[in-house]
Amino acid sequence: DHVQESKKREALALLKSMGKRFHFLPAPLTPKNIENAIVSTKADFVAVDYLQLVRPDGGDRNSRREEVDAVVREFMRISQKHSPVLFLISDMAKGAEHGRDIFSAFKESSEIPFAADLAYVAEIQDDKDAQGDWPEPLEMQLRCLKARHGRSTNIRVQFSRNTQQFAGNTVFA
């Protein structure tokens, strides 16, 4: 459709104008490789999507939990040394949305809730319909679990699964 093509061209033009501001790090994803990229690009904002794909520099640990904990500790050191904003996206264990202590939902790590200055979890507010399908877009709440340097504020958003983007209004609660 002509409208979608136009939007794609606009998006590509915007990305092209911003292109030198982005750096996509190829595998392997390790704290050392990420730190070297921060130093070489002088990055002040780093997004890691997602944390469980990063492997520790020192080889395998005894368990996956120890590996993730080691990676999180390295990110804390990197943040203190180079001062970038580190935006770490982590998967969450299934079932956490059903009344379990939400911090125990941080998959495979005890370090994540300790290290985070600001932590949110995305919760779906809608219910599935009679056929078992989710509505489009989804009503969601980004629930603030921790705000070390300020007030905890939840954020209500709409998320379109079809377009993989946030849509509609954002409400800070």
Secondary structure as UniProt FT lines:
FT   HELIX           2..18
FT   HELIX           19..21
FT   HELIX           31..41
FT   STRAND          45..49
FT   HELIX           51..53
FT   TURN            57..58
FT   HELIX           64..82
FT   STRAND          85..89
FT   TURN            94..97
FT   HELIX           102..105
FT   TURN            107..108
FT   HELIX           111..115
FT   STRAND          118..124
FT   TURN            130..131
FT   STRAND          138..147
FT   TURN            148..149
FT   STRAND          155..160
FT   TURN            161..164
FT   STRAND          165..172
//
